[in-house]
Amino acid sequence: MHVAVLGASGRAGSEITKELAARGHQVRAIARQPDAIPKGESIQPVAGDASDARALSGLIRGSDAVISALHFDVPAETLLCALKDAGVGRLLVTGGAASLEVAPGKRLFDTPDFPAEWREIAADGITFLEALRHESQMDWTFFSPAAFIFEGPRTGTFRLGGDQLVVDETGDSKISFADYAIAMVDELEEHRHSRRRFTAAY
C-alpha cells in the first residue's frame, strides 16, 4: 500500500514508519522536521504541517490510507477535511488510553490517580475520538495504546481489546512503541476495526 504517516519523526510515528517499510509498504513520512524521520528505500521524507488542511491534502493525495501519529493539537475535523479533499478514504489514529474503561462506565481518565499533567492532552484525545464517532463518511480506526507506552523491545506478542483497558496479571497496562507499531500495521493490513476503537497491551 501507499501510506502517509503524519508525525513520522515522533516516537510512535517513527516506529510505525519503520514497521510499514519493513513489510514492503511505500511510506510518505510527513513531519515538521523531516531530518528526524527514519531512513529507508521505501520511505519518502516530506516536510509538512498537518494543521493546514489544504496543504496537507496535497501531501497525502494518492495514498491508500493515512496513519496519524500526531498529538491532538490538530483537530479531527482538520484531518478529516484534508483526507476528504485528497480523496483518501481511510484514517488510522494513534489515540490515547484515557478514554478506555477500567470498569463499566468508568474511564481511566476518571480515576483519582490519573496524572494531572496528562489531563489536558487526554481530554483532547477524548474529544478527537468523539468527533470520529460522529463521522459518517470516513473509514476510521482509533488505536488506544496501553496506559503506559515505552521505549522497549519488539516482541510481537501482545493482547488486543476493545473499549476496556487491557491489563496483565499484576494489573499493569503497558506496551512498547515497537509492538504498538506492529499492532497498528496489522490493523492497516487486516482491517478488523472499521469505525471502531481498539487497544493493545501485554
PyRosetta script that sets phi, psi and omega in degrees:
from pyrosetta import init, pose_from_sequence

init()
pose = pose_from_sequence("MHVAVLGASGRAGSEITKELAARGHQVRAIARQPDAIPKGESIQPVAGDASDARALSGLIRGSDAVISALHFDVPAETLLCALKDAGVGRLLVTGGAASLEVAPGKRLFDTPDFPAEWREIAADGITFLEALRHESQMDWTFFSPAAFIFEGPRTGTFRLGGDQLVVDETGDSKISFADYAIAMVDELEEHRHSRRRFTAAY")
pose.set_psi(1, 158.4)
pose.set_omega(1, 169.3)
pose.set_phi(2, -98.4)
pose.set_psi(2, 115.0)
pose.set_omega(2, -171.9)
pose.set_phi(3, -123.9)
pose.set_psi(3, 130.4)
pose.set_omega(3, 172.6)
pose.set_phi(4, -96.5)
pose.set_psi(4, 130.3)
pose.set_omega(4, 177.7)
pose.set_phi(5, -112.8)
pose.set_psi(5, 121.7)
pose.set_omega(5, 177.8)
pose.set_phi(6, -94.4)
pose.set_psi(6, 135.6)
pose.set_omega(6, -175.9)
pose.set_phi(7, 76.3)
pose.set_psi(7, 36.8)
pose.set_omega(7, -171.6)
pose.set_phi(8, -73.2)
pose.set_psi(8, -7.6)
pose.set_omega(8, 179.1)
pose.set_phi(9, -95.6)
pose.set_psi(9, -8.1)
pose.set_omega(9, -179.5)
pose.set_phi(10, -80.2)
pose.set_psi(10, 179.6)
pose.set_omega(10, -176.2)
pose.set_phi(11, -64.3)
pose.set_psi(11, -50.1)
pose.set_omega(11, 177.9)
pose.set_phi(12, -70.3)
pose.set_psi(12, -45.3)
pose.set_omega(12, -176.9)
pose.set_phi(13, -61.2)
pose.set_psi(13, -39.9)
pose.set_omega(13, -179.4)
pose.set_phi(14, -69.1)
pose.set_psi(14, -37.7)
pose.set_omega(14, 177.8)
pose.set_phi(15, -68.1)
pose.set_psi(15, -39.7)
pose.set_omega(15, 177.8)
pose.set_phi(16, -64.8)
pose.set_psi(16, -42.3)
pose.set_omega(16, 178.3)
pose.set_phi(17, -59.2)
pose.set_psi(17, -46.4)
pose.set_omega(17, 179.9)
pose.set_phi(18, -65.0)
pose.set_psi(18, -39.4)
pose.set_omega(18, -179.8)
pose.set_phi(19, -66.3)
pose.set_psi(19, -41.4)
pose.set_omega(19, 177.2)
pose.set_phi(20, -60.5)
pose.set_psi(20, -47.6)
pose.set_omega(20, -178.5)
pose.set_phi(21, -63.9)
pose.set_psi(21, -39.0)
pose.set_omega(21, -179.6)
pose.set_phi(22, -63.6)
pose.set_psi(22, -26.1)
pose.set_omega(22, -179.5)
pose.set_phi(23, -94.6)
pose.set_psi(23, 4.8)
pose.set_omega(23, 174.5)
pose.set_phi(24, 92.8)
pose.set_psi(24, 8.4)
pose.set_omega(24, 177.4)
pose.set_phi(25, -79.5)
pose.set_psi(25, 152.2)
pose.set_omega(25, 174.2)
pose.set_phi(26, -91.2)
pose.set_psi(26, 121.8)
pose.set_omega(26, -170.8)
pose.set_phi(27, -114.0)
pose.set_psi(27, 124.4)
pose.set_omega(27, 167.9)
pose.set_phi(28, -98.6)
pose.set_psi(28, 102.6)
pose.set_omega(28, -171.9)
pose.set_phi(29, -94.8)
pose.set_psi(29, 112.2)
pose.set_omega(29, -171.6)
pose.set_phi(30, -109.5)
pose.set_psi(30, 130.3)
pose.set_omega(30, 178.4)
pose.set_phi(31, -158.8)
pose.set_psi(31, 158.5)
pose.set_omega(31, 176.0)
pose.set_phi(32, -66.6)
pose.set_psi(32, -30.4)
pose.set_omega(32, 179.8)
pose.set_phi(33, -119.3)
pose.set_psi(33, 82.6)
pose.set_omega(33, -173.6)
pose.set_phi(34, -65.0)
pose.set_psi(34, -18.6)
pose.set_omega(34, 178.8)
pose.set_phi(35, -65.2)
pose.set_psi(35, -21.7)
pose.set_omega(35, -178.7)
pose.set_phi(36, -90.1)
pose.set_psi(36, -0.4)
pose.set_omega(36, -179.6)
pose.set_phi(37, -75.7)
pose.set_psi(37, 139.7)
pose.set_omega(37, 177.5)
pose.set_phi(38, -56.2)
pose.set_psi(38, 147.8)
pose.set_omega(38, -179.4)
pose.set_phi(39, -93.7)
pose.set_psi(39, 148.5)
pose.set_omega(39, 177.5)
pose.set_phi(40, 177.5)
pose.set_psi(40, 154.0)
pose.set_omega(40, -177.2)
pose.set_phi(41, -61.1)
pose.set_psi(41, -34.3)
pose.set_omega(41, -177.6)
pose.set_phi(42, -99.0)
pose.set_psi(42, 13.3)
pose.set_omega(42, 179.4)
pose.set_phi(43, -110.0)
pose.set_psi(43, 121.6)
pose.set_omega(43, 177.7)
pose.set_phi(44, -107.0)
pose.set_psi(44, 103.7)
pose.set_omega(44, 178.8)
pose.set_phi(45, -71.2)
pose.set_psi(45, 135.6)
pose.set_omega(45, -178.7)
pose.set_phi(46, -138.0)
pose.set_psi(46, 132.1)
pose.set_omega(46, 174.5)
pose.set_phi(47, -80.6)
pose.set_psi(47, 131.2)
pose.set_omega(47, 180.0)
pose.set_phi(48, -167.5)
pose.set_psi(48, 156.0)
pose.set_omega(48, 179.5)
pose.set_phi(49, -118.6)
pose.set_psi(49, 112.4)
pose.set_omega(49, -174.7)
pose.set_phi(50, -71.3)
pose.set_psi(50, -10.0)
pose.set_omega(50, -179.9)
pose.set_phi(51, -75.9)
pose.set_psi(51, -11.4)
pose.set_omega(51, 178.2)
pose.set_phi(52, -102.2)
pose.set_psi(52, 99.2)
pose.set_omega(52, -173.5)
pose.set_phi(53, -60.0)
pose.set_psi(53, -40.5)
pose.set_omega(53, -177.5)
pose.set_phi(54, -67.2)
pose.set_psi(54, -44.7)
pose.set_omega(54, 178.7)
pose.set_phi(55, -66.2)
pose.set_psi(55, -40.4)
pose.set_omega(55, 179.8)
pose.set_phi(56, -63.2)
pose.set_psi(56, -37.1)
pose.set_omega(56, 178.5)
pose.set_phi(57, -55.5)
pose.set_psi(57, -43.0)
pose.set_omega(57, 179.2)
pose.set_phi(58, -67.2)
pose.set_psi(58, -32.9)
pose.set_omega(58, -178.1)
pose.set_phi(59, -73.2)
pose.set_psi(59, -32.3)
pose.set_omega(59, -174.8)
pose.set_phi(60, -98.7)
pose.set_psi(60, -5.8)
pose.set_omega(60, -178.1)
pose.set_phi(61, -57.6)
pose.set_psi(61, 135.8)
pose.set_omega(61, -178.7)
pose.set_phi(62, 92.4)
pose.set_psi(62, -5.2)
pose.set_omega(62, 178.7)
pose.set_phi(63, -80.5)
pose.set_psi(63, 148.9)
pose.set_omega(63, 173.7)
pose.set_phi(64, -80.0)
pose.set_psi(64, -27.5)
pose.set_omega(64, 179.7)
pose.set_phi(65, -158.3)
pose.set_psi(65, 158.4)
pose.set_omega(65, 174.1)
pose.set_phi(66, -120.2)
pose.set_psi(66, 132.2)
pose.set_omega(66, 172.5)
pose.set_phi(67, -111.3)
pose.set_psi(67, 121.0)
pose.set_omega(67, 179.4)
pose.set_phi(68, -99.0)
pose.set_psi(68, 120.5)
pose.set_omega(68, 172.8)
pose.set_phi(69, -114.7)
pose.set_psi(69, 34.2)
pose.set_omega(69, -179.3)
pose.set_phi(70, -86.3)
pose.set_psi(70, 159.3)
pose.set_omega(70, 165.5)
pose.set_phi(71, -73.4)
pose.set_psi(71, 169.8)
pose.set_omega(71, -171.3)
pose.set_phi(72, -86.7)
pose.set_psi(72, 22.6)
pose.set_omega(72, 174.9)
pose.set_phi(73, -74.9)
pose.set_psi(73, -13.4)
pose.set_omega(73, 172.1)
pose.set_phi(74, -100.3)
pose.set_psi(74, 115.6)
pose.set_omega(74, -176.0)
pose.set_phi(75, -64.4)
pose.set_psi(75, 155.3)
pose.set_omega(75, 177.6)
pose.set_phi(76, -58.0)
pose.set_psi(76, -39.1)
pose.set_omega(76, -177.8)
pose.set_phi(77, -60.1)
pose.set_psi(77, -36.4)
pose.set_omega(77, 179.4)
pose.set_phi(78, -65.6)
pose.set_psi(78, -46.7)
pose.set_omega(78, 179.6)
pose.set_phi(79, -65.6)
pose.set_psi(79, -43.3)
pose.set_omega(79, -179.5)
pose.set_phi(80, -61.9)
pose.set_psi(80, -40.2)
pose.set_omega(80, 178.3)
pose.set_phi(81, -62.1)
pose.set_psi(81, -44.0)
pose.set_omega(81, -179.4)
pose.set_phi(82, -64.0)
pose.set_psi(82, -44.2)
pose.set_omega(82, -179.3)
pose.set_phi(83, -64.4)
pose.set_psi(83, -43.0)
pose.set_omega(83, -179.4)
pose.set_phi(84, -64.8)
pose.set_psi(84, -41.6)
pose.set_omega(84, 179.3)
pose.set_phi(85, -64.7)
pose.set_psi(85, -33.6)
pose.set_omega(85, -179.4)
pose.set_phi(86, -84.2)
pose.set_psi(86, -8.8)
pose.set_omega(86, -179.0)
pose.set_phi(87, 76.2)
pose.set_psi(87, 25.4)
pose.set_omega(87, 176.7)
pose.set_phi(88, -97.8)
pose.set_psi(88, 123.6)
pose.set_omega(88, -170.7)
pose.set_phi(89, -97.7)
pose.set_psi(89, 1.0)
pose.set_omega(89, -174.2)
pose.set_phi(90, -135.0)
pose.set_psi(90, 131.0)
pose.set_omega(90, -179.5)
pose.set_phi(91, -129.9)
pose.set_psi(91, 126.2)
pose.set_omega(91, 173.1)
pose.set_phi(92, -115.8)
pose.set_psi(92, 133.8)
pose.set_omega(92, -170.8)
pose.set_phi(93, -121.6)
pose.set_psi(93, 130.5)
pose.set_omega(93, 168.2)
pose.set_phi(94, -72.9)
pose.set_psi(94, 103.6)
pose.set_omega(94, -172.8)
pose.set_phi(95, -93.9)
pose.set_psi(95, -164.8)
pose.set_omega(95, 177.8)
pose.set_phi(96, -118.1)
pose.set_psi(96, 161.8)
pose.set_omega(96, -178.1)
pose.set_phi(97, -88.7)
pose.set_psi(97, -13.4)
pose.set_omega(97, -170.0)
pose.set_phi(98, -59.2)
pose.set_psi(98, -32.1)
pose.set_omega(98, -176.7)
pose.set_phi(99, -85.6)
pose.set_psi(99, -3.4)
pose.set_omega(99, 176.5)
pose.set_phi(100, -68.7)
pose.set_psi(100, 145.8)
pose.set_omega(100, -179.2)
pose.set_phi(101, -84.0)
pose.set_psi(101, 136.4)
pose.set_omega(101, 172.5)
pose.set_phi(102, -102.3)
pose.set_psi(102, -12.8)
pose.set_omega(102, 174.4)
pose.set_phi(103, -159.5)
pose.set_psi(103, 161.0)
pose.set_omega(103, -178.9)
pose.set_phi(104, -53.0)
pose.set_psi(104, 119.4)
pose.set_omega(104, 178.3)
pose.set_phi(105, 77.5)
pose.set_psi(105, 4.4)
pose.set_omega(105, -179.8)
pose.set_phi(106, -121.7)
pose.set_psi(106, 118.3)
pose.set_omega(106, -178.5)
pose.set_phi(107, -87.2)
pose.set_psi(107, 158.0)
pose.set_omega(107, 173.1)
pose.set_phi(108, -55.3)
pose.set_psi(108, -37.7)
pose.set_omega(108, 179.2)
pose.set_phi(109, -58.1)
pose.set_psi(109, -29.0)
pose.set_omega(109, -174.7)
pose.set_phi(110, -88.2)
pose.set_psi(110, -4.7)
pose.set_omega(110, -177.4)
pose.set_phi(111, -77.8)
pose.set_psi(111, 148.9)
pose.set_omega(111, -176.4)
pose.set_phi(112, -66.5)
pose.set_psi(112, -21.9)
pose.set_omega(112, -178.4)
pose.set_phi(113, -90.8)
pose.set_psi(113, 3.2)
pose.set_omega(113, 179.9)
pose.set_phi(114, -64.6)
pose.set_psi(114, 127.4)
pose.set_omega(114, -173.3)
pose.set_phi(115, -61.0)
pose.set_psi(115, 131.5)
pose.set_omega(115, -178.2)
pose.set_phi(116, -61.9)
pose.set_psi(116, -34.1)
pose.set_omega(116, -177.0)
pose.set_phi(117, -71.4)
pose.set_psi(117, -13.3)
pose.set_omega(117, 179.1)
pose.set_phi(118, -99.5)
pose.set_psi(118, -6.1)
pose.set_omega(118, -170.4)
pose.set_phi(119, -63.4)
pose.set_psi(119, -39.0)
pose.set_omega(119, -176.5)
pose.set_phi(120, -65.7)
pose.set_psi(120, -50.5)
pose.set_omega(120, -179.4)
pose.set_phi(121, -69.1)
pose.set_psi(121, -31.6)
pose.set_omega(121, 177.6)
pose.set_phi(122, -65.7)
pose.set_psi(122, -40.8)
pose.set_omega(122, 177.9)
pose.set_phi(123, -63.9)
pose.set_psi(123, -37.0)
pose.set_omega(123, 176.9)
pose.set_phi(124, -64.0)
pose.set_psi(124, -38.3)
pose.set_omega(124, 178.2)
pose.set_phi(125, -65.3)
pose.set_psi(125, -39.3)
pose.set_omega(125, 177.6)
pose.set_phi(126, -64.0)
pose.set_psi(126, -42.3)
pose.set_omega(126, 177.5)
pose.set_phi(127, -62.6)
pose.set_psi(127, -40.2)
pose.set_omega(127, 179.7)
pose.set_phi(128, -61.9)
pose.set_psi(128, -46.5)
pose.set_omega(128, 179.7)
pose.set_phi(129, -62.1)
pose.set_psi(129, -42.2)
pose.set_omega(129, 179.7)
pose.set_phi(130, -63.4)
pose.set_psi(130, -36.8)
pose.set_omega(130, 177.0)
pose.set_phi(131, -63.6)
pose.set_psi(131, -41.5)
pose.set_omega(131, 177.6)
pose.set_phi(132, -62.8)
pose.set_psi(132, -39.8)
pose.set_omega(132, -178.0)
pose.set_phi(133, -65.1)
pose.set_psi(133, -18.1)
pose.set_omega(133, 176.4)
pose.set_phi(134, -97.5)
pose.set_psi(134, 3.2)
pose.set_omega(134, -179.0)
pose.set_phi(135, -87.0)
pose.set_psi(135, 123.7)
pose.set_omega(135, -174.0)
pose.set_phi(136, -103.1)
pose.set_psi(136, -11.9)
pose.set_omega(136, -175.2)
pose.set_phi(137, -104.2)
pose.set_psi(137, -42.3)
pose.set_omega(137, -174.0)
pose.set_phi(138, -77.6)
pose.set_psi(138, 141.8)
pose.set_omega(138, 172.0)
pose.set_phi(139, -87.4)
pose.set_psi(139, 99.9)
pose.set_omega(139, -174.0)
pose.set_phi(140, -115.1)
pose.set_psi(140, 156.3)
pose.set_omega(140, 171.0)
pose.set_phi(141, -140.3)
pose.set_psi(141, 132.4)
pose.set_omega(141, 178.8)
pose.set_phi(142, -111.9)
pose.set_psi(142, 115.7)
pose.set_omega(142, -174.6)
pose.set_phi(143, -105.6)
pose.set_psi(143, 100.5)
pose.set_omega(143, 176.5)
pose.set_phi(144, -78.9)
pose.set_psi(144, 131.4)
pose.set_omega(144, 176.0)
pose.set_phi(145, -78.6)
pose.set_psi(145, -177.8)
pose.set_omega(145, 169.4)
pose.set_phi(146, -66.6)
pose.set_psi(146, 171.9)
pose.set_omega(146, 180.0)
pose.set_phi(147, -62.4)
pose.set_psi(147, -32.2)
pose.set_omega(147, -179.4)
pose.set_phi(148, -124.7)
pose.set_psi(148, 118.4)
pose.set_omega(148, 178.9)
pose.set_phi(149, -118.6)
pose.set_psi(149, 129.8)
pose.set_omega(149, -166.5)
pose.set_phi(150, -140.9)
pose.set_psi(150, 163.5)
pose.set_omega(150, 173.2)
pose.set_phi(151, -72.5)
pose.set_psi(151, 118.2)
pose.set_omega(151, -176.3)
pose.set_phi(152, -164.7)
pose.set_psi(152, -172.5)
pose.set_omega(152, -173.3)
pose.set_phi(153, -71.8)
pose.set_psi(153, 158.3)
pose.set_omega(153, 173.6)
pose.set_phi(154, -93.8)
pose.set_psi(154, 100.8)
pose.set_omega(154, -175.8)
pose.set_phi(155, -99.3)
pose.set_psi(155, -29.7)
pose.set_omega(155, -176.4)
pose.set_phi(156, 75.6)
pose.set_psi(156, 8.2)
pose.set_omega(156, -178.4)
pose.set_phi(157, -121.5)
pose.set_psi(157, 117.6)
pose.set_omega(157, 179.1)
pose.set_phi(158, -163.9)
pose.set_psi(158, 172.0)
pose.set_omega(158, 178.8)
pose.set_phi(159, -115.0)
pose.set_psi(159, 143.8)
pose.set_omega(159, 177.9)
pose.set_phi(160, -98.4)
pose.set_psi(160, 153.3)
pose.set_omega(160, 175.3)
pose.set_phi(161, -145.1)
pose.set_psi(161, -177.3)
pose.set_omega(161, -179.2)
pose.set_phi(162, -107.9)
pose.set_psi(162, -101.7)
pose.set_omega(162, -178.1)
pose.set_phi(163, -98.4)
pose.set_psi(163, -0.6)
pose.set_omega(163, -178.9)
pose.set_phi(164, -105.6)
pose.set_psi(164, 142.2)
pose.set_omega(164, 178.1)
pose.set_phi(165, -62.1)
pose.set_psi(165, 129.7)
pose.set_omega(165, 177.9)
pose.set_phi(166, -91.0)
pose.set_psi(166, 125.2)
pose.set_omega(166, -179.4)
pose.set_phi(167, -126.1)
pose.set_psi(167, 158.5)
pose.set_omega(167, 178.2)
pose.set_phi(168, -90.7)
pose.set_psi(168, -171.8)
pose.set_omega(168, -174.8)
pose.set_phi(169, -66.3)
pose.set_psi(169, -17.8)
pose.set_omega(169, 177.3)
pose.set_phi(170, -97.1)
pose.set_psi(170, 1.4)
pose.set_omega(170, -179.6)
pose.set_phi(171, 89.5)
pose.set_psi(171, 3.1)
pose.set_omega(171, 179.0)
pose.set_phi(172, -84.3)
pose.set_psi(172, 148.2)
pose.set_omega(172, 177.0)
pose.set_phi(173, -125.7)
pose.set_psi(173, 109.3)
pose.set_omega(173, -175.6)
pose.set_phi(174, -153.6)
pose.set_psi(174, 158.5)
pose.set_omega(174, 175.7)
pose.set_phi(175, -161.5)
pose.set_psi(175, 149.3)
pose.set_omega(175, 176.4)
pose.set_phi(176, -80.4)
pose.set_psi(176, 156.8)
pose.set_omega(176, 175.4)
pose.set_phi(177, -59.7)
pose.set_psi(177, -36.4)
pose.set_omega(177, -178.8)
pose.set_phi(178, -64.8)
pose.set_psi(178, -42.2)
pose.set_omega(178, 179.2)
pose.set_phi(179, -75.0)
pose.set_psi(179, -32.3)
pose.set_omega(179, 172.6)
pose.set_phi(180, -58.0)
pose.set_psi(180, -42.0)
pose.set_omega(180, 179.3)
pose.set_phi(181, -63.3)
pose.set_psi(181, -38.9)
pose.set_omega(181, 176.9)
pose.set_phi(182, -59.6)
pose.set_psi(182, -48.2)
pose.set_omega(182, -178.4)
pose.set_phi(183, -63.3)
pose.set_psi(183, -36.3)
pose.set_omega(183, 178.4)
pose.set_phi(184, -65.6)
pose.set_psi(184, -45.7)
pose.set_omega(184, -178.4)
pose.set_phi(185, -72.4)
pose.set_psi(185, -32.1)
pose.set_omega(185, 171.4)
pose.set_phi(186, -56.6)
pose.set_psi(186, -45.1)
pose.set_omega(186, -179.1)
pose.set_phi(187, -64.9)
pose.set_psi(187, -40.8)
pose.set_omega(187, 176.0)
pose.set_phi(188, -55.8)
pose.set_psi(188, -45.8)
pose.set_omega(188, -174.7)
pose.set_phi(189, -79.1)
pose.set_psi(189, -36.2)
pose.set_omega(189, -173.7)
pose.set_phi(190, -96.4)
pose.set_psi(190, -21.8)
pose.set_omega(190, 171.1)
pose.set_phi(191, 55.3)
pose.set_psi(191, 56.2)
pose.set_omega(191, -175.5)
pose.set_phi(192, -99.1)
pose.set_psi(192, -12.4)
pose.set_omega(192, -174.2)
pose.set_phi(193, -128.0)
pose.set_psi(193, 56.2)
pose.set_omega(193, 178.4)
pose.set_phi(194, -68.6)
pose.set_psi(194, 127.9)
pose.set_omega(194, -178.8)
pose.set_phi(195, 54.5)
pose.set_psi(195, 38.4)
pose.set_omega(195, 178.4)
pose.set_phi(196, -142.2)
pose.set_psi(196, 165.1)
pose.set_omega(196, 172.6)
pose.set_phi(197, -102.4)
pose.set_psi(197, 147.0)
pose.set_omega(197, 170.4)
pose.set_phi(198, -143.3)
pose.set_psi(198, 171.2)
pose.set_omega(198, -178.8)
pose.set_phi(199, -139.9)
pose.set_psi(199, 169.9)
pose.set_omega(199, 177.6)
pose.set_phi(200, -151.9)
pose.set_psi(200, 143.4)
pose.set_omega(200, 177.2)
pose.set_phi(201, -161.3)
pose.set_psi(201, 168.0)
pose.set_omega(201, 178.6)
pose.set_phi(202, -74.8)
pose.dump_pdb("model.pdb")
